[in-house]
Amino acid sequence: MTMKRICVIDGQGGGIGSAVIRRLKELLAENVEIVALGTNAIATAQMLKAKANRGASGENAIVRTVRQVDVIIGPLGIVMANAMMGEVTPKMAEAIASCPARKFLIPLSQENVEIAGLTPAPLPHLIESLIRDGLKIS
């Protein structure tokens, strides 16, 4: 069985990505390779502190790396051009949205975007749901 490559993408302070990586590491230990991709160096550094296996920052790193992973996890904004206060470039959003990897988007509010029918939940609950129901890890 080949090791799954999970890419966690985050921006700004990297708090969401760090929380996801910590939980994945608790449950999967070394059974997956976790690649942290930050829209900026601070986000990447925080995700590396959370024990991602590798990390990189910026548009080119994101555009190139998302083509080589099995799963992408990140906040909803990673597929929206100019989200996260402009940190997600149109090239980043297009590369993420159009790559063949399975995507698990955390539905946190973005500027002027609401998801109809979604019941708000705290971030830890969203992460548990993503891992338990989406990735099917218990």
Backbone bond lengths (Angstrom), bond angles and torsions (degrees), N, CA, C in turn:
res aa  C-N    CA-C-N  psi(-1)  N-CA   C-N-CA  omega(-1)  CA-C   N-CA-C  phi
1 M - - - 1.459 - - 1.530 108.66 -
2 T 1.322 116.47 129.38 1.459 119.61 179.53 1.526 109.83 -82.05
3 M 1.312 114.73 149.35 1.458 120.84 -179.93 1.522 109.52 -71.54
4 K 1.340 116.61 133.01 1.460 121.00 176.33 1.516 109.68 -74.04
5 R 1.321 114.65 142.72 1.466 120.77 175.58 1.524 107.97 -107.23
6 I 1.318 115.33 115.72 1.462 121.26 179.17 1.514 108.22 -108.64
7 C 1.317 115.37 128.11 1.457 122.01 179.03 1.527 108.07 -105.67
8 V 1.317 116.62 125.60 1.457 121.78 175.76 1.523 106.58 -109.57
9 I 1.335 115.52 123.00 1.466 121.18 -177.28 1.523 108.99 -114.81
10 D 1.332 116.30 133.14 1.459 120.90 177.77 1.525 109.12 -153.84
11 G 1.304 114.55 167.61 1.461 120.75 -179.97 1.507 110.51 -135.96
12 Q 1.315 115.78 -163.48 1.451 124.18 -178.48 1.532 109.95 47.38
13 G 1.329 120.14 -113.72 1.461 121.22 -176.89 1.513 115.55 -91.06
14 G 1.330 117.63 -7.16 1.463 121.36 177.91 1.517 115.27 76.68
15 G 1.320 117.82 12.72 1.464 121.24 -176.87 1.516 114.26 -65.12
16 I 1.311 117.57 -39.98 1.465 121.02 -179.88 1.525 109.27 -66.45
17 G 1.322 116.82 -49.82 1.452 121.31 179.74 1.518 112.14 -60.16
18 S 1.325 117.01 -40.17 1.462 121.22 178.65 1.523 111.21 -62.18
19 A 1.328 116.96 -42.69 1.465 120.87 179.77 1.529 110.61 -64.10
20 V 1.325 117.23 -41.50 1.462 121.45 178.54 1.530 109.98 -63.42
21 I 1.319 117.07 -46.80 1.469 121.40 -177.49 1.528 110.83 -63.11
22 R 1.328 117.44 -44.14 1.470 119.86 178.81 1.524 111.10 -57.55
23 R 1.330 116.79 -44.34 1.470 120.41 -178.48 1.529 111.08 -68.66
24 L 1.330 117.23 -41.20 1.469 119.92 177.43 1.524 110.74 -61.09
25 K 1.325 116.81 -42.23 1.464 121.00 -179.82 1.528 110.99 -65.31
26 E 1.334 117.32 -38.22 1.465 120.62 177.19 1.525 111.10 -59.91
27 L 1.323 115.88 -42.37 1.464 120.25 -174.24 1.519 114.08 -86.92
28 L 1.321 116.97 -33.52 1.462 119.60 -171.88 1.520 114.23 -111.41
29 A 1.305 116.82 -10.69 1.469 122.06 -178.60 1.523 110.56 48.12
30 E 1.318 116.68 -115.52 1.468 120.28 -176.41 1.532 112.92 -104.53
31 N 1.332 117.36 19.53 1.461 120.42 -179.14 1.528 113.63 -81.73
32 V 1.319 116.69 -5.40 1.467 121.54 177.72 1.524 108.92 -137.51
33 E 1.315 114.86 157.72 1.463 120.22 170.62 1.518 106.48 -101.68
34 I 1.319 116.72 123.82 1.462 120.85 179.53 1.514 108.65 -106.99
35 V 1.339 114.68 120.72 1.457 122.00 178.77 1.526 107.58 -106.07
36 A 1.319 116.86 120.75 1.459 122.28 178.41 1.525 109.03 -93.77
37 L 1.318 115.63 123.72 1.466 120.42 175.84 1.519 108.42 -120.08
38 G 1.317 115.51 117.42 1.454 120.27 179.42 1.515 111.37 -104.24
39 T 1.315 115.39 145.76 1.458 118.12 173.01 1.520 109.94 -72.15
40 N 1.342 115.95 -13.66 1.465 121.53 176.04 1.523 108.58 -147.49
41 A 1.333 116.61 166.96 1.468 121.84 -175.46 1.527 112.87 -66.64
42 I 1.323 117.93 -32.60 1.465 120.39 179.71 1.528 110.31 -65.11
43 A 1.324 116.96 -45.64 1.471 120.67 178.65 1.529 110.45 -60.57
44 T 1.321 116.87 -43.74 1.465 120.47 179.90 1.524 110.46 -63.20
45 A 1.322 117.85 -44.73 1.466 121.52 -179.78 1.524 111.18 -59.93
46 Q 1.313 117.25 -41.95 1.466 120.52 179.50 1.531 111.02 -65.04
47 M 1.327 117.25 -39.24 1.465 120.33 179.85 1.530 111.11 -71.10
48 L 1.320 117.34 -32.81 1.467 119.94 175.23 1.532 110.52 -67.72
49 K 1.325 117.40 -36.84 1.464 121.00 175.82 1.528 111.20 -62.53
50 A 1.337 116.18 -28.86 1.470 121.21 179.18 1.530 111.06 -79.98
51 K 1.331 116.55 3.45 1.469 124.03 173.77 1.525 115.58 88.35
52 A 1.337 117.70 29.15 1.462 119.50 169.52 1.525 107.73 -62.20
53 N 1.326 117.64 149.35 1.464 120.69 -179.09 1.526 112.11 -71.24
54 R 1.323 115.65 -38.18 1.468 121.03 -179.41 1.514 107.85 -145.66
55 G 1.330 116.29 163.46 1.455 119.41 178.23 1.509 112.22 -155.95
56 A 1.317 114.82 154.87 1.463 121.48 176.69 1.526 107.89 -153.62
57 S 1.319 115.37 162.19 1.464 120.95 -176.72 1.512 111.75 -127.71
58 G 1.320 114.85 150.86 1.448 121.20 169.29 1.517 115.92 97.05
59 E 1.323 113.07 172.21 1.463 121.31 -174.12 1.524 113.58 -58.85
60 N 1.312 118.02 -51.95 1.462 120.04 -175.59 1.517 111.69 -63.44
61 A 1.325 117.05 -40.91 1.470 120.81 178.78 1.526 110.57 -60.97
62 I 1.306 116.97 -43.29 1.466 120.90 -179.96 1.521 110.61 -67.40
63 V 1.319 117.29 -49.41 1.477 121.38 -177.67 1.522 111.15 -57.71
64 R 1.314 117.86 -40.94 1.476 120.97 -177.82 1.530 113.08 -78.51
65 T 1.320 117.04 -40.51 1.457 120.65 -172.07 1.523 113.35 -74.90
66 V 1.333 118.42 -35.08 1.469 119.12 -176.17 1.530 112.52 -61.76
67 R 1.316 117.60 -20.46 1.475 120.92 178.09 1.523 112.27 -73.48
68 Q 1.320 117.63 -13.88 1.468 121.96 -171.11 1.519 113.87 -112.75
69 V 1.330 118.35 11.85 1.467 120.25 -177.48 1.529 110.60 -117.32
70 D 1.328 115.01 163.42 1.465 121.12 -179.74 1.517 112.60 -90.00
71 V 1.337 115.88 -35.04 1.462 122.10 -174.53 1.521 108.80 -138.25
72 I 1.345 115.93 141.40 1.464 122.15 174.34 1.523 107.69 -121.42
73 I 1.332 115.49 131.73 1.462 121.82 177.27 1.525 107.79 -125.08
74 G 1.323 116.09 134.69 1.458 119.64 176.45 1.510 110.82 -178.77
75 P 1.323 116.39 174.05 1.462 119.56 176.94 1.528 110.93 -68.03
76 L 1.306 116.18 156.34 1.461 123.25 -179.65 1.528 112.90 -47.01
77 G 1.303 117.37 -37.56 1.460 122.32 -176.00 1.522 115.16 -59.81
78 I 1.323 119.36 -17.58 1.465 119.68 -177.17 1.522 112.91 -67.73
79 V 1.331 117.81 -15.20 1.469 119.55 177.02 1.536 111.52 -107.58
80 M 1.328 116.14 14.50 1.463 121.39 -179.46 1.525 110.26 -119.39
81 A 1.320 116.06 116.83 1.462 120.23 179.25 1.529 110.35 -56.21
82 N 1.298 115.34 134.37 1.463 124.86 176.02 1.527 114.59 71.21
83 A 1.333 117.90 13.78 1.465 121.00 176.76 1.525 109.66 -73.50
84 M 1.304 116.46 176.78 1.461 124.42 -179.25 1.526 110.71 53.47
85 M 1.308 115.20 51.30 1.463 122.51 179.39 1.524 112.13 58.54
86 G 1.326 116.62 33.26 1.457 121.55 176.77 1.511 114.98 91.61
87 E 1.335 118.15 -1.41 1.466 120.22 -178.12 1.529 112.95 -70.44
88 V 1.329 118.03 -28.72 1.468 120.72 179.02 1.524 107.43 -87.99
89 T 1.311 116.13 108.05 1.462 120.21 -179.01 1.527 109.54 -77.10
90 P 1.331 117.34 159.84 1.465 119.39 176.34 1.532 112.52 -55.57
91 K 1.339 118.12 -37.75 1.475 120.76 178.71 1.525 111.32 -64.13
92 M 1.331 116.70 -41.09 1.465 120.52 178.34 1.520 110.32 -62.00
93 A 1.329 116.39 -51.05 1.465 121.10 -177.48 1.526 110.68 -59.33
94 E 1.320 117.37 -42.93 1.466 120.77 179.70 1.519 111.29 -65.24
95 A 1.319 117.81 -44.86 1.466 121.55 -179.20 1.526 110.84 -61.66
96 I 1.315 116.93 -43.39 1.464 120.81 -179.15 1.528 110.02 -67.32
97 A 1.321 116.53 -49.21 1.465 120.20 -176.72 1.525 112.87 -64.60
98 S 1.320 117.61 -32.01 1.468 119.64 -173.52 1.525 114.60 -99.28
99 C 1.315 118.71 -5.67 1.470 119.61 179.94 1.533 109.53 -73.96
100 P 1.333 117.26 158.28 1.463 119.93 -175.87 1.535 115.62 -75.66
101 A 1.318 118.98 -9.75 1.470 121.61 -178.18 1.526 110.84 -61.71
102 R 1.320 116.03 148.01 1.462 120.84 173.56 1.518 107.62 -71.62
103 K 1.328 116.96 136.38 1.463 121.34 -175.13 1.520 111.07 -115.08
104 F 1.337 115.82 133.01 1.451 122.68 174.11 1.518 106.67 -119.22
105 L 1.337 115.84 109.29 1.456 121.12 -175.57 1.520 109.99 -103.42
106 I 1.299 116.09 130.91 1.451 121.79 179.20 1.524 107.83 -86.46
107 P 1.328 117.11 119.89 1.471 120.96 -171.25 1.522 114.12 -79.27
108 L 1.318 115.75 67.29 1.458 119.70 174.53 1.519 108.14 -92.35
109 S 1.309 116.35 145.93 1.461 119.99 -173.20 1.523 112.30 -62.31
110 Q 1.300 114.63 141.05 1.457 122.86 174.84 1.525 107.77 -118.27
111 E 1.300 116.03 163.17 1.453 120.34 179.36 1.532 109.54 -54.87
112 N 1.327 116.57 124.72 1.461 123.12 173.86 1.518 114.92 59.60
113 V 1.338 119.11 22.96 1.459 121.60 178.29 1.521 109.08 -128.96
114 E 1.316 115.56 127.30 1.450 120.93 174.53 1.510 107.72 -128.88
115 I 1.322 116.31 143.30 1.454 120.81 177.73 1.523 106.81 -101.11
116 A 1.315 116.26 114.85 1.461 121.45 -177.16 1.521 110.36 -62.67
117 G 1.325 116.10 137.77 1.450 121.82 175.66 1.510 115.01 82.04
118 L 1.306 117.95 -1.75 1.461 121.30 -178.42 1.524 109.78 -85.60
119 T 1.316 116.17 128.45 1.458 120.88 176.38 1.522 107.95 -89.42
120 P 1.329 117.81 123.79 1.466 119.62 -179.99 1.532 111.34 -59.77
121 A 1.332 115.82 141.42 1.463 121.82 178.11 1.521 108.45 -142.99
122 P 1.333 117.54 152.43 1.466 120.51 177.70 1.533 110.69 -65.72
123 L 1.319 116.73 151.78 1.463 122.14 -178.10 1.527 113.28 -51.69
124 P 1.337 120.49 -45.96 1.472 118.43 179.93 1.532 112.95 -58.69
125 H 1.324 117.63 -36.26 1.467 120.76 177.71 1.523 111.04 -68.12
126 L 1.320 116.38 -39.52 1.469 120.27 178.50 1.528 110.66 -63.64
127 I 1.325 116.81 -41.42 1.473 120.87 179.87 1.527 110.20 -65.38
128 E 1.330 117.31 -44.03 1.470 120.29 178.47 1.522 111.13 -61.36
129 S 1.324 116.69 -42.49 1.461 120.60 178.71 1.529 111.03 -63.22
130 L 1.313 116.22 -43.28 1.475 120.88 178.37 1.525 110.60 -58.47
131 I 1.318 116.08 -46.87 1.472 120.24 -176.59 1.531 111.04 -72.44
132 R 1.313 117.23 -45.68 1.468 121.79 -176.13 1.529 111.62 -70.73
133 D 1.339 116.75 -49.76 1.463 120.79 -173.86 1.531 112.66 -91.27
134 G 1.312 116.30 -42.05 1.466 120.01 -177.27 1.524 112.79 -76.23
135 L 1.322 115.24 -56.55 1.471 119.45 -179.49 1.521 112.47 -83.54
136 K 1.349 115.63 -11.48 1.468 122.56 179.88 1.535 112.48 57.60
137 I 1.329 114.49 49.88 1.460 121.53 177.58 1.528 106.72 -116.30
138 S 1.318 116.06 129.02 1.480 118.10 178.38 1.507 111.28 -120.81
